[in-house]
Amino acid sequence: MNFPKHSTTALALGVMLALTGCGDKSNTTDATTKTDKTTLTINNGAEISSLDPHKTGGVPESGVARQQFVGLTTTDADGKLIAGIAESWESSDNITWTFKLRDAKWSNGDAVTAQDFVYSFQRMVNPETAANFANFVADAKFLNAGDIIEGKRKPAELGVKALDDKTLQITLSEAVPYLPQMLAYTAMRPVPQKVVEELGDAWAKPENIVVNGPYIIKSWRVGERMNFVKNPHYYDANNVAIENLVLLPIDSGPTDYARYQAGEIDVTYTDVPSDILASVKGDEVKTSPSFCSYYYEMNVNKPPFNDVRVRRAMTLALDRETIAEKVAARGETPSYQMTPMVVSNNPNYTPEWQKLDKEARIAEAKRLLNEAGYNEQNPLKFDLLYNTSENHKKVAVAAQSLWQEALGFAKITLVNQEWKAYLASRRNHEHQMARAAWCGDYDDPAAFLNVMRTEGSGNYGDYSSQEYDNLLKTSLTKSDDAERAKVYHQLEAILDKDVPNVWVYYQVNARVVKPYVTGYSTNDALGNWQAKYWSIK
């Protein structure tokens, strides 16, 4: 049976947009004071998979790791790079780097040494560790990292050496001028060698864990809450104002805000729906730019997306302006390249098809699909996977509606999974299309473009291009920012040609924060929130 093109899809989108635009302006909280000034409750967005910083792979896990671990470098409240365990660093050629460590202790009182970093970096690339972001070390060009990950060399051959207890030397295979920025990422943070070797994987249990950051976990009720207390051995403990943290794993934006209103949450996650945000007092909504690109990832080795014509048709036919401005509607902007515009040294790539109007894009998309064998008699069918979140659901419903209305012979089934199952589906390449987002870990386009290399840590669509991989290597030979930007522009052009993903929009970070929380910055585009910078008035 043939249904009118504009019936079901247009109705679904219309209802959704109506919900987005409405809001009860009286639906706010009057709570401006807090009785218990020692404890702050934060929604972390989802249950995490591990406390081990080397075995995590998502934004919620990074949120926990930042409170417990400090790397060689770290960031301030505004997301700017500052010294961490390393007080200083230097390199004359951007290949051999020397880091001088401060006096710092683990939470058990032991000294943090250069050997802890040697062990940690070797552990990251050791195949036996199965670290989710082992390739991040290879992306940073640590000498021999790639060969070690592939089992061709031993971890001891990694380009890292303790010159003494307080001096660490890192040797790269190629010049990486932004290495200090990369070292601030949570996966590059150290673990205590003595404890890990003694206890094995059990070291990361709450009752055993040893950390070097401002907070340490006290208890964890899975699916309910994580309790953290201030770490007295942290090197900057005198400047940590809040004694206790409670992190919640709420993946529903409406539930998150309802508990905020009830006084059970002081700082929400970033998934409060736009229609609810519109009802909140303006000074409680904290919106900052974001180094985050939101897109739909296509499994390039699984039908129908093993055909580049189908992938191009999907990117042509998506009305990303409507999704960004009317569905997400929190300040997001439509995207036509992977790298967000707020990142320094931006490629500024504009695809030729962006100049086409909506009708011309849809016509070309239909032509490509017809050429690939899809039509009214043989409709394009696929599943679109997204993880549990009201915002992700809302955007997925909109994309489904817009695509089906534009193309006429597309039948898209939405599939929802909880965070852990969703990550597993993508890592195992079981999906056809999946919601994805990449948030840069340092302020350079390489933070995004490295993802799409053949062995990229977040390349779950299994995209592979020798042309792309070779050009990415070329970017490291350019010490001049302007020259690197030209290479980044070419890399974006290859992604536009091969279409492994459908770029949707650049995200913003929007949280609702109680008025009594001070020190919260809206200048951190990296989204590297750290409760150590906050206080309660």
Disulfide bonds with the S-S distance in Angstrom:
Cys292-Cys439 1.99
